[in-house]
């Protein structure tokens, strides 16, 4: 590097060395420098993406992910690994959920304070009547009775209850399904910070923009659609959540999943998420159809496998039993949703 300071490949090799040593910050800086000199090298950008995400530099990581998409789309047939995008989504949404949780907690504490203050104000208000009675010993018994305030308080409480009881479609969708990050009601103990020590939730808008950009170039990726849906769910964008859940499910449905337990589990989870969005949007019929179609396909294939095994030996029957067990577990999972 001293001889050829502009040699991008040498800097990339240095970054690889730092990576093997677990020196992630040094590795990031090496790959960052290499990317400026090897701008068309997707491997350099992919390594920069990995190190940036590993060190919490989410803005840089998303910029690198965008560049990787731009470069890899030029290579026909090249597959992309979305693991880093998924992990960034987990971190950023986890941080956003923590923020929502803390906001709700603060609002609840504020309501409790206002409620206590209101009770004190009612007791101390001028609209009270002291009713005094003398007992047989001549002692005075005083009673504090609100004059007309009881009805007013009950009416106010009724209005507040009605107001808080009515959720918008966006609110329902935002709580409708779990994801790789847990749901909005999951208690998170601490915030997830980025490399600057700030809340990772500040990168949520960047994540949404990255998903929108990526899906234009890789429209068939169920992983990207799922990440996009998770991010949209936090923002309460009901229409976008529905689109993403449908596209993720359809992308998986087109694949050869019926014989593979892991692939089948992925599509079952996608179906459950889609079902929950339909239910939240008051379309239970479509939600049931999604669940039923999955159950029917799994049961039909299970019967076919069982019938074919009856003509084979003992080893084949063992394999069929394993097949039956994982299919049954997935069917039960689907049925329990209903």
Secondary structure as GFF3:
##gff-version 3
##sequence-region A 1 338
A	DSSP	alpha_helix	8	21	.	.	.	ID=ss1
A	DSSP	alpha_helix	24	37	.	.	.	ID=ss2
A	DSSP	alpha_helix	42	54	.	.	.	ID=ss3
A	DSSP	alpha_helix	58	72	.	.	.	ID=ss4
A	DSSP	alpha_helix	83	124	.	.	.	ID=ss5
A	DSSP	beta_strand	128	134	.	.	.	ID=ss6
A	DSSP	beta_strand	140	146	.	.	.	ID=ss7
A	DSSP	alpha_helix	149	165	.	.	.	ID=ss8
A	DSSP	alpha_helix	169	174	.	.	.	ID=ss9
A	DSSP	three_ten_helix	200	203	.	.	.	ID=ss10
A	DSSP	alpha_helix	204	217	.	.	.	ID=ss11
A	DSSP	alpha_helix	222	235	.	.	.	ID=ss12
A	DSSP	alpha_helix	238	253	.	.	.	ID=ss13
A	DSSP	alpha_helix	261	280	.	.	.	ID=ss14
A	DSSP	alpha_helix	284	309	.	.	.	ID=ss15
A	DSSP	alpha_helix	314	337	.	.	.	ID=ss16
###
